[in-house]
Amino acid sequence: MTVEKLIVENIDIWTTALQTRSTAGRGSSGKIDLYGIKKLRELILELAVRGKLVPQDPNDEPASVLLERIAAEKAELVKQGKIKKQKPLPEISDAEKPFELPVGWGWVQISEIGHDWGQKTPDEDFTYIDVGSINKEYGIIEEPSILSAKDAPSRARKIVQKGTVIYSTVRPYLLNIAIIESVFSPKPIASTAFAIIHPYSEINANFIYYYLRSPVFINYVESCQTGVAYPAINDKQFFSGMIAVPPSSEQIRITKKIKELMFLCDQLEQHSLTSLDAHQQLVETLLTTLTDSQNADELAENWARISEHFDTLFTTETSIDALKQTILQLAVMGKLVPQDPNDEPASELLKRITQEKAQLVKDGKMKKQKPLPPISDEEKPSELPIGWEWCRLGECINLISGQHLRPDEYEEECHGEMLPYITGPAEFGLISPTYSKFTNEKRAIAAKSDILITCKGAGLGKLNVADTNIAISRQLMAINVISMNSEYLKIVLDSMYGYFQSKGVGIAIPGISREDVMGPLIMLPPFEEQKRIMEKLYKLNFLIEDIKFRIKSAQQTQLHLADALTDAAIK
């Protein structure tokens, strides 16, 4: 079967095998990874370097003859003083060869198919090529810098020329690989972060480029790289890697075919991304009609329109997450459940909250709050459902600001009745906080069931719930809920994530103030309606999680199919 036929006959697998990449911040809706097309690209390169992408031509001069001419070319360059003479390399044993090669191919070490140009310290203006200069999608040098000798970084040492292939040996998984296709003026010098390989005259630079990006070479690099945060290989390891060399004519046919098939992958990728974007825009547009509904009849009509196409609209984790957020928005807008005229109005609930806060102040259990500014009619963005009230968030809560402890005020292990001490969202678990520090200090304590909100750093606005009494640092505030359904208030806060993010002040460590938490307006429903809203949300969340599980299962099946198809094609 030709590769073109393999692609066409399995187009559904390549285009429907999707994966959601996790991202920092709230929620789990990351970008979509086109896993099937990614596997197809890998397969093309794998087949290419194994000699299975294009048919062999028995009339081609075998690689062994090519390698003999390379040896003669190398000897001449040594004689001219352009390169250094290498020590003889040991013969590659059969056990070292990763797979069997087609007739006419040969195994050699990478050091045998090219050379470097040495190093120099810049003594005049030069074109500096570092990792940031590479457009790794196209494998070209895109944004080199022109520097003077006095501004040369200490890493600017390696000489390169037009036709040189450069390979970043630092974090090699990023595949910062390129061919220098232009003559730069002033003369170029590359960073020592690159391994330099200038192909001998009958080795195709594009073939080397694709080989270095292939799963075969990636697996080799992963087997010998060192380091965790910044894995790397050294030049010796790079040049000791093996490469399967085809006849010269076949190198050209292979690179031509790779480019054709990668262009086809580009088209598939663009079509898939366009379809996914259009799908998500349609989902968001239809969901917006729900939150924009002016009355119950219009809401029912808009929901009926969505329900009619539910199975085609909600097919990705991203669309399901959008549905979940819309349902939360409807809940806090009073559009999720009908109002009951028999409910005690929220105005009475506010009175009880005020009385309870006064009692807590009197009992010394909370500090007296500064009066919050009155709510003007201009601040109220919309009409309220029957029985609801506008209020400031600070009217419903007791807000506790965290305090950092000095290192001598906490310990890594718990002794006796010490309190857990949490320093920020990085220590939060999926359900409840986890702890790594403990203290006897009791300056800023969140009580069990208090809502914790991140008020500083990258996780600004993220929420969690304390599962025990806990000391909190300045990165957190604790929201003690008064006379309200605490789970309902948590979904209100969850719906305000965008607001908290927008209020962050500072670049390196953005933060929000107490006023940012106390001041915003919220729509307060009657207490009984709060309970009905949560009951409805529990049921809907159960259905949503079930749909999400089925989507994940279907996606997993597609991923396995893409993997199986790739393995079968290679074998």
Wavefront OBJ file of the C-alpha trace (Angstrom):
o trace
v 0.000 0.000 0.000
v 1.369 3.453 -0.926
v 1.524 6.141 1.751
v -0.984 8.239 -0.199
v -3.438 5.325 -0.102
v -2.716 4.784 3.583
v -3.593 8.435 4.242
v -6.734 8.539 2.087
v -8.227 5.221 3.230
v -7.768 6.153 6.910
v -8.525 9.858 6.700
v -11.137 9.657 9.478
v -8.615 8.201 11.921
v -5.969 10.818 11.154
v -8.412 13.737 11.455
v -10.572 12.587 14.395
v -7.821 11.406 16.757
v -7.761 14.518 18.964
v -6.269 15.239 22.361
v -6.872 18.124 24.756
v -3.657 19.680 26.021
v -3.829 20.834 29.627
v -3.120 24.497 30.260
v -2.297 26.561 33.317
v -5.150 28.334 35.012
v -8.739 27.543 35.778
v -10.566 24.622 34.223
v -9.290 21.813 32.034
v -10.117 23.187 28.604
v -6.763 23.432 26.882
v -5.935 23.677 23.211
v -6.777 20.812 20.893
v -3.835 18.671 19.837
v -4.358 17.118 16.381
v -2.860 13.845 17.553
v -3.765 11.819 14.448
v -2.110 14.251 12.051
v 0.892 14.496 14.362
v 1.210 10.684 14.246
v 0.857 10.785 10.463
v 3.767 13.238 10.202
v 5.865 10.972 12.430
v 4.900 7.960 10.321
v 5.970 9.682 7.102
v 9.420 10.417 8.565
v 9.696 6.936 10.073
v 8.925 5.278 6.739
v 11.296 7.670 4.961
v 14.358 6.898 7.083
v 13.631 3.150 6.981
v 13.575 3.147 3.178
v 9.836 2.422 2.954
v 8.538 5.749 1.650
v 9.600 5.463 -1.987
v 10.533 2.353 -4.000
v 14.197 1.534 -4.481
v 15.664 1.762 -7.965
v 18.112 -1.117 -8.705
v 19.928 1.213 -11.110
v 20.864 3.602 -8.291
v 24.507 3.648 -7.305
v 24.644 2.037 -3.829
v 25.467 4.053 -0.735
v 28.708 2.126 -0.292
v 30.131 3.811 -3.395
v 28.832 7.173 -2.184
v 30.577 6.645 1.163
v 33.855 5.842 -0.614
v 33.683 9.190 -2.429
v 32.884 10.933 0.843
v 36.020 9.376 2.376
v 38.063 10.777 -0.521
v 36.423 14.216 -0.125
v 37.152 14.146 3.605
v 40.801 13.278 2.990
v 41.122 16.212 0.582
v 39.591 18.663 3.080
v 42.035 17.408 5.736
v 44.897 17.855 3.294
v 43.752 21.451 2.604
v 43.576 22.138 6.352
v 39.849 22.916 6.260
v 38.890 20.170 8.706
v 40.738 18.102 11.290
v 41.590 14.464 10.734
v 39.297 12.157 12.690
v 40.280 9.035 14.564
v 39.174 5.844 12.750
v 35.715 4.816 13.892
v 34.944 1.237 14.951
v 32.837 -0.767 12.540
v 29.115 -0.801 13.369
v 28.099 -4.253 14.569
v 24.829 -5.915 13.604
v 23.653 -5.618 17.226
v 23.992 -1.826 17.049
v 21.820 -1.463 13.946
v 18.260 -0.448 14.942
v 16.564 -2.106 11.952
v 17.254 -3.817 8.661
v 17.984 -1.555 5.703
v 16.901 -1.846 2.070
v 19.411 -3.023 -0.515
v 21.806 -0.239 -1.445
v 21.621 1.602 1.908
v 24.337 1.769 4.570
v 24.696 2.547 8.288
v 27.261 5.160 9.383
v 27.729 7.511 12.300
v 26.552 11.090 11.768
v 30.152 12.294 12.031
v 30.858 10.503 8.709
v 28.338 12.381 6.565
v 29.381 15.925 7.401
v 31.818 18.155 9.246
v 31.875 21.398 11.178
v 33.778 24.595 10.361
v 35.458 25.050 13.727
v 35.007 27.929 16.161
v 36.136 31.532 16.505
v 35.684 34.459 18.843
v 33.987 37.266 16.859
v 36.411 40.075 16.033
v 34.070 42.117 13.810
v 30.358 42.564 13.153
v 28.659 39.214 12.611
v 25.234 37.610 12.085
v 24.393 35.748 15.286
v 22.257 32.621 15.027
v 20.868 31.358 18.304
v 17.937 29.081 19.153
v 15.498 32.002 18.956
v 16.547 32.622 15.332
v 14.976 29.360 14.143
v 11.550 28.922 12.628
v 11.349 25.266 13.600
v 8.079 24.725 11.721
v 9.887 25.286 8.402
v 13.441 24.501 9.505
v 14.892 27.849 8.429
v 16.763 30.761 9.982
v 14.215 33.541 10.295
v 15.336 36.206 12.761
v 19.132 36.289 13.224
v 20.740 39.231 15.031
v 23.541 41.415 13.711
v 25.954 42.118 16.558
v 29.263 43.871 16.991
v 32.261 41.966 18.327
v 32.070 43.759 21.687
v 28.426 42.706 22.144
v 29.074 39.055 21.259
v 27.629 36.584 23.785
v 30.100 34.046 25.173
v 28.153 31.305 23.322
v 28.689 32.944 19.894
v 31.498 30.705 18.640
v 30.541 28.150 15.985
v 31.232 28.963 12.344
v 28.481 28.076 9.848
v 27.936 28.531 6.115
v 25.165 28.209 3.569
v 24.072 24.545 3.482
v 25.006 23.831 7.113
v 22.503 21.904 9.225
v 22.276 23.058 12.861
v 20.755 21.027 15.704
v 20.051 22.413 19.183
v 21.488 19.988 21.718
v 19.799 21.842 24.609
v 16.187 20.725 25.174
v 16.368 18.678 21.947
v 12.703 17.658 22.304
v 11.827 21.145 21.016
v 13.350 20.142 17.646
v 15.126 23.434 17.007
v 16.730 22.191 13.818
v 17.368 24.175 10.638
v 19.255 24.354 7.381
v 21.120 27.582 6.709
v 19.771 28.282 3.232
v 21.050 31.849 2.743
v 24.383 33.602 2.492
v 24.360 36.016 5.439
v 26.183 39.313 5.533
v 28.011 39.921 7.789
v 29.273 36.341 8.125
v 27.227 34.117 10.437
v 28.306 32.612 13.747
v 26.068 30.193 15.661
v 25.626 29.530 19.347
v 27.495 26.709 21.031
v 24.013 25.338 21.864
v 24.068 23.845 18.339
v 25.743 20.782 16.930
v 27.022 21.755 13.470
v 26.961 19.396 10.513
v 27.918 20.600 7.064
v 27.051 17.750 4.651
v 29.654 16.359 2.314
v 28.913 17.078 -1.337
v 26.745 14.014 -2.074
v 24.696 14.053 1.126
v 21.401 15.896 0.834
v 20.982 18.504 3.628
v 17.198 18.080 3.561
v 17.565 14.346 4.103
v 19.735 15.009 7.177
v 17.196 17.558 8.431
v 14.324 15.083 8.163
v 16.402 12.297 9.686
v 17.152 14.416 12.760
v 13.400 15.055 13.174
v 12.439 11.410 12.720
v 11.235 9.168 15.579
v 14.327 6.994 14.991
v 16.758 9.777 15.913
v 14.469 11.250 18.590
v 14.458 7.857 20.343
v 18.254 7.783 20.202
v 18.518 11.255 21.738
v 16.073 10.365 24.514
v 18.185 7.318 25.356
v 21.346 9.338 26.015
v 20.255 12.856 27.058
v 20.875 13.999 30.640
v 19.032 16.484 32.858
v 15.378 16.885 33.774
v 14.368 20.554 33.570
v 16.821 21.245 30.716
v 17.717 17.899 29.148
v 20.652 18.008 26.735
v 23.103 15.919 24.766
v 26.705 16.857 24.011
v 28.353 17.039 20.597
v 30.072 13.675 21.062
v 26.739 11.963 21.684
v 25.174 13.756 18.721
v 27.892 12.762 16.243
v 27.952 9.190 17.591
v 24.323 8.755 16.548
v 23.778 6.462 13.575
v 22.111 7.440 10.319
v 20.863 5.194 7.534
v 22.262 6.548 4.259
v 20.389 5.865 1.005
v 21.851 6.187 -2.487
v 22.227 9.809 -3.579
v 19.328 9.665 -6.073
v 17.024 8.085 -3.514
v 17.831 10.829 -1.000
v 16.407 13.313 -3.502
v 13.303 11.196 -4.170
v 12.710 10.748 -0.431
v 12.960 14.455 0.413
v 10.681 15.344 -2.523
v 8.066 12.820 -1.345
v 8.317 14.006 2.268
v 7.647 17.589 1.194
v 4.617 16.510 -0.852
v 3.154 14.497 2.021
v 3.910 17.158 4.642
v 2.072 19.664 2.449
v -0.886 17.271 2.442
v -0.647 17.088 6.258
v -0.634 20.902 6.363
v -3.886 20.939 4.377
v -5.473 18.306 6.628
v -4.356 20.238 9.690
v -5.717 23.547 8.401
v -9.037 21.940 7.465
v -9.320 20.292 10.913
v -8.457 23.511 12.781
v -10.907 25.531 10.683
v -13.651 22.971 11.364
v -12.885 22.923 15.102
v -12.878 26.738 15.286
v -16.169 26.970 13.387
v -17.687 24.311 15.631
v -16.596 26.097 18.805
v -17.838 29.470 17.543
v -21.222 27.919 16.765
v -21.377 26.370 20.240
v -20.475 29.669 21.932
v -22.963 31.629 19.809
v -25.820 29.262 20.657
v -24.893 29.164 24.354
v -24.844 32.972 24.430
v -28.496 32.944 23.345
v -29.275 31.174 26.629
v -27.663 33.784 28.874
v -29.118 36.595 26.711
v -32.675 35.246 26.969
v -35.037 37.942 28.263
v -37.674 35.650 29.783
v -38.514 32.019 30.525
v -40.290 31.462 27.197
v -37.329 32.758 25.188
v -34.941 30.650 27.275
v -37.033 27.530 26.639
v -37.098 28.282 22.903
v -33.324 28.773 22.748
v -32.677 25.636 24.788
v -34.974 23.628 22.481
v -32.898 24.775 19.494
v -29.691 23.552 21.193
v -31.270 20.291 22.372
v -32.290 19.437 18.823
v -28.608 19.308 17.796
v -27.073 18.335 21.141
v -25.187 15.282 19.828
v -23.462 17.258 17.079
v -22.745 20.381 19.136
v -21.212 18.861 22.262
v -18.593 16.499 20.886
v -15.395 17.897 22.433
v -14.215 18.552 25.973
v -13.965 22.259 25.133
v -17.616 22.446 24.068
v -18.690 20.538 27.189
v -16.720 22.928 29.399
v -18.415 25.866 27.636
v -21.809 24.275 28.335
v -20.873 23.816 31.996
v -19.825 27.456 32.355
v -23.033 28.598 30.665
v -25.110 26.553 33.111
v -23.231 28.158 36.022
v -23.910 31.584 34.500
v -27.614 30.792 34.175
v -27.634 29.654 37.806
v -26.247 32.933 39.194
v -28.547 34.961 36.887
v -31.685 33.299 38.236
v -32.465 31.515 34.962
v -31.735 27.907 35.910
v -34.757 27.168 38.102
v -38.143 28.949 38.360
v -38.759 31.369 41.206
v -41.225 30.369 43.929
v -43.370 33.297 45.214
v -43.640 31.484 48.563
v -39.879 31.752 49.190
v -38.739 34.191 51.843
v -37.241 37.079 49.785
v -33.501 37.709 49.722
v -34.087 41.059 51.477
v -34.929 39.099 54.644
v -31.864 36.909 54.180
v -29.691 40.045 54.017
v -31.170 41.242 57.309
v -30.286 37.930 58.985
v -26.736 38.061 57.577
v -26.318 41.588 58.969
v -27.565 40.474 62.397
v -25.287 37.421 62.466
v -22.233 39.486 61.479
v -23.001 41.971 64.254
v -23.189 39.099 66.749
v -19.885 37.650 65.519
v -18.236 41.049 65.975
v -19.738 41.328 69.457
v -18.440 37.840 70.344
v -14.978 38.736 69.046
v -15.128 36.109 66.301
v -14.691 38.588 63.452
v -13.406 42.104 63.006
v -15.805 44.957 62.369
v -15.865 45.751 58.660
v -15.682 49.159 57.069
v -19.075 50.206 55.653
v -19.398 49.281 51.996
v -20.524 51.997 49.556
v -24.266 52.038 48.785
v -25.386 50.559 45.460
v -26.546 53.162 42.947
v -29.128 52.442 40.254
v -26.449 53.041 37.613
v -24.411 50.115 38.959
v -27.234 47.601 38.534
v -26.656 45.998 35.122
v -30.029 44.236 34.792
v -33.435 43.583 36.297
v -33.593 41.045 39.101
v -35.717 37.891 39.250
v -38.599 38.062 41.729
v -37.383 37.782 45.323
v -33.712 38.443 44.505
v -31.612 41.361 45.749
v -28.519 43.224 44.601
v -25.788 43.304 47.235
v -22.037 43.642 47.459
v -20.142 40.390 47.951
v -18.647 41.757 51.170
v -22.135 42.007 52.720
v -22.478 38.190 52.682
v -19.048 37.125 53.897
v -16.308 37.512 56.462
v -13.064 37.919 54.504
v -9.823 36.796 56.157
v -6.547 37.959 54.606
v -3.617 35.564 54.785
v -0.280 36.284 56.484
v 3.120 34.847 55.607
v 5.000 33.082 58.370
v 8.750 33.319 58.838
v 10.722 30.087 58.281
v 11.196 29.749 62.057
v 7.407 29.868 62.544
v 6.582 26.667 60.647
v 7.985 23.166 60.269
v 7.978 20.481 57.586
v 6.480 17.889 59.944
v 3.431 17.994 62.207
v 4.000 17.735 65.959
v 1.109 17.530 68.396
v -1.775 19.863 67.561
v -0.017 21.994 64.985
v -2.104 23.553 62.218
v -1.468 22.914 58.533
v 0.024 25.985 56.835
v -0.657 26.460 53.140
v 1.362 28.900 51.038
v -0.514 28.904 47.755
v -2.410 27.151 44.997
v 0.538 24.968 44.015
v -0.211 22.856 47.087
v -3.893 22.425 46.269
v -5.223 18.969 45.497
v -8.112 18.192 43.145
v -10.645 17.899 45.976
v -9.105 19.510 49.027
v -5.815 21.197 49.902
v -2.761 19.140 50.709
v -0.182 20.396 53.171
v 3.576 20.354 53.473
v 4.078 22.813 56.331
v 2.704 23.036 59.869
v 2.610 25.774 62.496
v 1.569 26.756 66.015
v 1.075 30.367 64.904
v -2.594 31.392 64.697
v -2.658 34.785 63.013
v -4.649 34.115 59.813
v -6.785 31.012 60.128
v -9.349 29.679 57.674
v -11.984 27.454 59.254
v -13.055 24.108 57.868
v -15.359 24.627 54.814
v -14.150 28.203 54.222
v -13.666 29.029 50.560
v -10.038 29.782 49.746
v -9.319 32.213 46.911
v -5.890 32.815 45.389
v -5.231 36.559 45.566
v -1.614 36.662 44.295
v 0.285 34.965 41.485
v -0.502 33.031 38.335
v -3.482 31.210 39.874
v -5.322 34.471 40.584
v -9.015 33.790 41.240
v -8.644 30.019 41.640
v -10.807 28.513 44.369
v -10.592 25.649 46.819
v -12.262 24.653 50.066
v -10.471 24.086 53.365
v -11.033 20.556 54.666
v -9.830 21.503 58.157
v -8.771 24.585 60.114
v -5.749 25.940 58.297
v -3.216 28.791 58.481
v -3.017 30.707 55.189
v -0.262 32.811 53.624
v -0.592 36.195 51.891
v -1.169 34.408 48.602
v -4.618 33.435 49.845
v -7.762 34.869 51.360
v -10.402 32.857 53.170
v -14.081 33.533 52.592
v -16.203 32.625 55.589
v -19.804 32.266 54.368
v -22.530 33.693 56.626
v -26.164 32.439 56.579
v -25.875 31.361 52.945
v -25.522 28.104 51.077
v -21.713 27.933 50.864
v -21.785 25.728 47.750
v -23.974 28.289 46.006
v -21.591 31.115 46.936
v -18.697 29.035 45.552
v -20.360 28.855 42.115
v -20.944 32.626 42.282
v -17.231 33.096 42.930
v -16.413 30.602 40.194
v -18.464 32.666 37.719
v -16.390 35.739 38.749
v -13.056 34.224 37.705
v -12.738 36.601 34.744
v -13.457 39.577 37.008
v -10.724 38.580 39.487
v -8.250 38.017 36.648
v -9.011 41.482 35.250
v -8.389 43.110 38.635
v -4.882 41.685 38.997
v -2.310 44.441 39.525
v 1.380 43.769 38.874
v 3.276 42.001 36.092
v 5.518 39.379 37.685
v 3.135 38.614 40.579
v -0.342 40.059 39.888
v -2.592 40.475 42.908
v -6.039 41.570 44.010
v -6.956 43.580 47.113
v -9.590 43.068 49.802
v -11.651 45.794 48.105
v -11.613 43.774 44.864
v -13.249 40.884 46.724
v -15.586 42.869 48.987
v -16.773 45.437 46.448
v -18.336 43.702 43.408
v -22.089 43.370 43.039
v -23.738 39.964 43.112
v -27.325 38.874 42.580
v -28.544 37.252 45.803
v -31.386 34.697 45.540
v -33.661 33.599 48.391
v -32.095 30.907 50.574
v -34.536 28.218 49.404
v -33.818 29.005 45.773
v -30.106 28.668 46.461
v -30.789 25.073 47.527
v -32.948 24.374 44.451
v -30.227 25.778 42.188
v -27.622 23.483 43.739
v -29.917 20.438 43.437
v -30.409 21.234 39.742
v -26.667 21.738 39.242
v -25.857 18.388 40.860
v -28.138 16.626 38.373
v -26.821 18.563 35.372
v -23.198 18.103 36.433
v -23.768 14.352 36.677
v -25.070 14.319 33.096
v -22.256 16.582 31.868
v -19.545 14.462 33.479
v -21.118 11.354 31.941
v -21.030 12.981 28.481
v -17.465 14.122 29.094
v -16.462 10.591 30.097
v -17.982 9.142 26.921
v -16.215 11.772 24.790
v -12.891 10.956 26.478
v -13.464 7.242 25.937
v -14.234 7.795 22.248
v -11.158 10.012 21.905
v -9.012 7.371 23.575
v -10.272 4.805 21.092
v -9.322 7.092 18.192
v -5.856 7.652 19.700
v -5.325 3.890 20.001
v -6.452 3.422 16.397
v -3.961 6.062 15.205
v -1.172 4.362 17.187
v -2.124 0.910 15.910
v -2.306 2.112 12.318
v 1.132 3.737 12.643
v 2.684 0.592 14.144
v 1.125 -1.617 11.490
v 2.406 0.607 8.677
v 5.976 0.493 10.037
v 5.956 -3.271 10.569
l 1 2 3 4 5 6 7 8 9 10 11 12 13 14 15 16 17 18 19 20 21 22 23 24 25 26 27 28 29 30 31 32 33 34 35 36 37 38 39 40 41 42 43 44 45 46 47 48 49 50 51 52 53 54 55 56 57 58 59 60 61 62 63 64 65 66 67 68 69 70 71 72 73 74 75 76 77 78 79 80 81 82 83 84 85 86 87 88 89 90 91 92 93 94 95 96 97 98 99 100 101 102 103 104 105 106 107 108 109 110 111 112 113 114 115 116 117 118 119 120 121 122 123 124 125 126 127 128 129 130 131 132 133 134 135 136 137 138 139 140 141 142 143 144 145 146 147 148 149 150 151 152 153 154 155 156 157 158 159 160 161 162 163 164 165 166 167 168 169 170 171 172 173 174 175 176 177 178 179 180 181 182 183 184 185 186 187 188 189 190 191 192 193 194 195 196 197 198 199 200 201 202 203 204 205 206 207 208 209 210 211 212 213 214 215 216 217 218 219 220 221 222 223 224 225 226 227 228 229 230 231 232 233 234 235 236 237 238 239 240 241 242 243 244 245 246 247 248 249 250 251 252 253 254 255 256 257 258 259 260 261 262 263 264 265 266 267 268 269 270 271 272 273 274 275 276 277 278 279 280 281 282 283 284 285 286 287 288 289 290 291 292 293 294 295 296 297 298 299 300 301 302 303 304 305 306 307 308 309 310 311 312 313 314 315 316 317 318 319 320 321 322 323 324 325 326 327 328 329 330 331 332 333 334 335 336 337 338 339 340 341 342 343 344 345 346 347 348 349 350 351 352 353 354 355 356 357 358 359 360 361 362 363 364 365 366 367 368 369 370 371 372 373 374 375 376 377 378 379 380 381 382 383 384 385 386 387 388 389 390 391 392 393 394 395 396 397 398 399 400 401 402 403 404 405 406 407 408 409 410 411 412 413 414 415 416 417 418 419 420 421 422 423 424 425 426 427 428 429 430 431 432 433 434 435 436 437 438 439 440 441 442 443 444 445 446 447 448 449 450 451 452 453 454 455 456 457 458 459 460 461 462 463 464 465 466 467 468 469 470 471 472 473 474 475 476 477 478 479 480 481 482 483 484 485 486 487 488 489 490 491 492 493 494 495 496 497 498 499 500 501 502 503 504 505 506 507 508 509 510 511 512 513 514 515 516 517 518 519 520 521 522 523 524 525 526 527 528 529 530 531 532 533 534 535 536 537 538 539 540 541 542 543 544 545 546 547 548 549 550 551 552 553 554 555 556 557 558 559 560 561 562 563 564 565 566 567 568 569 570 571
